Amino acid sequence: MPSPASSTPKPSQELDLFDPLPTPTEMAAWDRSAIEDFGLKAEMLMENAGGAALDVLREAFGPLSGTKVLLVAGGGNNGGDAFVLARRLLDEGAEPLVLHTKPVSGYRGAARYHLDLARRVGVPCRHLSPGRAKNALCSCEAPDIMIDGLLGTGFSGELSAEALDLVQAMNSLGEICFVLALDSPSGLDGSTGQPRPEAVRADVTVSFHAPKLGCALPQAAPFVGRLEARAIGIPRAVMNAAPPRQVLLTERLFSLLPVLAAELHKGRAGHVLVLGGSEGLSGAAQLCALGALRAGAGLVTVGCPRGVVAEVKAGLPDIMALGLGTGSSWTPDCMDSLIPALGRYDAVVIGPGLGRNKEAAEFLALFPRAFATAFDKGWASPCIYDADALYHLAQSPGIMRDLPKDAVLTPHPGEMARLLGMGMGELQADRVAAAHRFLATHPQVLTLKGAGTLVGMGDLLHLSPIAAPNLAVGGSGDVLAGVIAALLARGIKPLHAACLGVYWHGLCGLALATDFPFRGNLATEIAHALPHVLKENTPC
């Protein structure tokens, strides 16, 4: 049986697979550390940020010579970034105009330095007087480009009435010009991705050093536009000393897949057991099994009540079946048939099509102890709790305490809300906070499904950058559970198996949009897309 690495990777190793995704507070701490602990000048970091913004603008918009650019600069460092960009634009042959919300005398530090420098080289700068800012903006000649340097990630709480007027005026102007937001669209909460209550709607957002958490969440997309992260010179040692609590999944996860040996045979490619399927609910177990096979498992067996074996195997000669018990429903007696065989499998999924009756709950309550005994190998047990198993866990919290430490739980939002005892609306309003809340009291690997799926363990959350409507179809989650199981069965540790499975599954959703631009694809087609997506995302 494959044995995943048992040690927890160091932060530097994690950053080899993922991109940092700091909150605004974490990013501010990195800035301070770079300046105070490493001696970097704030003026230099701001200069680098402005240069990065210019590169992104040039790439996104095209030649800048002769363009009219309106830059709205707030009173903090975001305004300072705008001053640098204005000076750089002047050198490019553009015609910049800076409207700043503070009087010149109100700026301090690096922002004042770069405001003075911009004025010395000839950048036109005007103060937006309080109460007149909206009118002043609306009276400007229509620009080709507008730069949002108003608030950035330093914003918190709710927009003031005056700031809200200004953001709304910027959005009106933005309907007829290209909009670039510096670091984060003004008015967007940098932690939750929610407008408070409105935010600048950018075509492109350039995020300095790393994307901020809120900007990467799916609900922020209408405001962020295309998100471009650019380095500004903060040393990696700063991040290693204070790693973020969130990271972003990347294509580098595919490097975890084992190299295919020429002599590979099915017995060494991983054997997955799916415990699920019951009368009228056989499809979920079938889809899970199909997902595992398409993700490269050598063998897949569906363990189900003996009376539904024919239903579970119908039309799928590729899967094997293990009949349990004597009837057509899950009962505690099914465990007697399962225990002698359990140690043969490299990974187990429990839950798809299990059913929600009392007897199924009683079977599930027996499973953790039997599983721990069968897999007493000195390393974490490769097990996934999905679908109906999660329903029973929510109903019987005592079972949760018996789960293996590294078990993978794959709830959709409704199941997650039940596990936490909260409403769906509350959970969806701040999925990151809900996931951290769960992880604070549970040692398992959490995979909170949905647009921008979250995978977490301990203090660290991993966010998928993918929101694919083609995945919103019944059975999609069953396929995902099978993919993760196949990766576990090949020896990839549970946290990384969940991360890679989520990313791979998400790419399938994006790929299917080519043939199904208005959805209509089936969950089976998600599974069938897995090998093709893998081919496109790994070297030959």
Secondary structure, DSSP 4 states (H G I P E B T S, - for coil): ------SPPPHHHHHHHEEE---HHHHHHHHHHHHHTT---HHHHHHHHHHHHHHHHHHHH---TT-EEEEEE-SSHHHHHHHHHHHHHHHTT-EEEEEESS-GGG--HHHHHHHHHHHHTT--EEE--TTTHHHHHHTSPPPSEEEEESSGGG--S---HHHHHHHHHHHHHHTTSEEEEESS-TTB-TTT--BSS-----SEEEEESS--HHHHSGGGHHHH-EEEEE--S--HHHHHHS--SEEEE-GGGGGGSPP--TT--GGGS-EEEEE---TT-HHHHHHHHHHHHHTT-SEEEEEEEGGGHHHHHTT-TTSEEEEESSSSS--TTHHHHHHHHHTT-SEEEE-TT---SHHHHHHHHHHHHHHHHHT-SSS---EEE-THHHHHHHH-HHHHTTS-TT-EE---HHHHHHHHT--HHHHHHTHHHHHHHHHTT--SEEEE-STT-EEEETTEEEE-----GGG-STTHHHHHHHHHHHHHHTT--HHHHHHHHHHHHHHHHHHHHHH-TT----HHHHHHHHHHHHHHHS--
